[in-house]
Amino acid sequence: MPGTALFVAGALAQLVQPARSERFVVIRAAATKQHMLNREEAKLVFSGRTKTWDDGEAIVLVIGSEDSPAMHWMSDALFGVTPKIILTKLKQDTFRGELRHPLSADDDAHTIRRVQSGRGVVGLVSEATARTLPSDVTIVGIR
């Protein structure tokens, strides 16, 4: 039966590609003036192409390793490429001096500590964590 074959193929595809239902939000130090980004602006920030916020403050990225949930979410939701491709591009741009060296953090708690380290710092945390951010960290809305 053709319908059964499609169902089985779909079920196998879900087993091979685990669902990534966890969602992430962009956070910044509260002292950073940027409150909103559109999707394209977020892509430019996290690709390193946008180097300063609207007020001229230098952007400092907080990124995870290739296996971190935030990198997987960012690669899927913003870029449509693998985390390895994003990280390779960021490393190349950093080596050429075109990008400030990103800060690393593989979990939400570490990302928050990095974002708290100064103005201009931006990272990604899970929606669940974003509900209880400290007062010196806030969400950047994506419109």
Secondary structure, DSSP 4 states (H G I P E B T S, - for coil): -HHHHHHHHHHHHHHHS------EEEEEETTS---EE-HHHHHHHHTT---B-TTSPBPEEEE--TTSHHHHHHIIIIISS-HHHHHHHHHHHHHTTSSPPPEE-SSHHHHHHHHTTSTTEEEEEEHHHHTT--TTEEEEEE-
